[in-house]
């Protein structure tokens, strides 16, 4: 039986509406792009993990609010563990496209060497893999729900 891995993932957008992704370059695997976020620690809620991961990976301390999407997936972690993951996605709009990666763990400093702000079209036009593979759909659905909520 595979271990469960609850995780909080973050859809961090800048004032131009671009999405922040980190480029992972793990040894023995092809590079890929992924949202900030990570595993929920024991005793922590998804919301608490989202806030902690946001602060650790971007230097931004903000309330991520409620999850905007949930995904269940099986994958192999960077540490080589085959897991069943529940990923909850949180949308965070920031006022400046600046982040501080000083809170990265030793593993993150080894494999997360680059980050970039993407438009959906730019992301879909580039050749490297990104995760999740339906990220653009999750992102657009979150933005659509937000726009609908603001229009009430």
DAURKA-V684228 format. One record per pair of residues at least 4 apart in sequence whose ideal C-beta (glycine too) atoms are under 6 Angstrom apart, sorted by the first residue. I is the first residue (numbers start at 1). J is the second residue. D is the distance in whole Angstrom. If there is no record, write none. Layout:
I|J|D / I|J|D
This chain:
2|82|5 / 2|83|6 / 2|84|5 / 3|83|5 / 4|84|6 / 5|39|6 / 5|83|4 / 5|85|4 / 6|40|4 / 6|86|5 / 7|39|5 / 7|85|6 / 7|87|5 / 8|37|5 / 8|46|5 / 8|49|4 / 8|50|4 / 8|53|6 / 8|88|6 / 9|35|5 / 9|37|4 / 9|87|5 / 9|89|5 / 10|35|6 / 10|36|5 / 10|37|5 / 10|54|6 / 10|90|5 / 10|92|6 / 11|89|6 / 11|91|4 / 11|139|6 / 11|142|6 / 12|20|4 / 12|92|5 / 13|17|6 / 13|19|6 / 13|93|5 / 14|18|5 / 14|97|4 / 14|117|5 / 18|117|4 / 18|118|6 / 18|119|6 / 19|118|5 / 19|139|6 / 20|117|6 / 21|33|4 / 21|118|6 / 22|34|6 / 22|112|5 / 22|115|5 / 23|31|6 / 23|33|5 / 23|114|4 / 24|32|5 / 24|34|6 / 24|111|5 / 24|112|6 / 25|31|5 / 25|111|6 / 25|113|6 / 26|78|5 / 26|111|5 / 31|128|6 / 32|129|4 / 32|131|6 / 33|130|4 / 34|131|5 / 36|57|4 / 36|58|6 / 37|53|5 / 38|53|5 / 40|44|5 / 40|46|6 / 40|49|4 / 44|48|5 / 44|49|5 / 46|88|4 / 49|53|6 / 50|64|4 / 50|90|4 / 51|64|6 / 53|57|6 / 54|58|6 / 54|60|5 / 55|61|5 / 56|103|4 / 58|99|4 / 59|99|6 / 59|100|3 / 60|94|6 / 62|92|6 / 64|90|4 / 64|92|5 / 67|88|4 / 67|90|6 / 68|89|6 / 68|91|5 / 68|142|4 / 69|89|4 / 69|138|5 / 70|88|5 / 71|87|5 / 72|86|6 / 73|85|5 / 74|84|5 / 76|82|5 / 77|81|5 / 77|83|6 / 89|138|6 / 91|142|5 / 97|117|5 / 104|108|4 / 104|109|5 / 108|112|5 / 118|122|5 / 118|123|4 / 120|136|5 / 130|135|6 / 134|138|6
